[in-house]
Amino acid sequence: MVADHHDFARLVRQVFSQRRKTVRNTLRGLLTAAAIQEAGVDPSARPEVLSIAQFARLAELLPKTPSSGGPPNLWEESSNSHFDKDHLK
């Protein structure tokens, strides 16, 4: 079910890192609201209502890190079209 356990753990840590925040707010800078919706998750939902399958789908969309397949190139178009480039502004 979970393709990359590192990305899954990173995502779960991130969404539960701030109390009373929505999925969209906790993943700002990592995934756009459109990408969250594409994964079948309501961006305005709170993390505690998500299923494991929904977390797994979100983790698959995360930009890659060195320990999970290489860093995203922040200066060129990302191969992951769901990467939120606005966080660099």
Secondary structure, 3 states (H helix, E strand, C coil): CCCCHHHHHHHHHHHCCCCCCCHHHHCCCCCCHHHHHHCCCCCCCCHHHCCHHHHHHHHHHCCCCHHHCCCCCCCCCCCCCCCCHHHHC
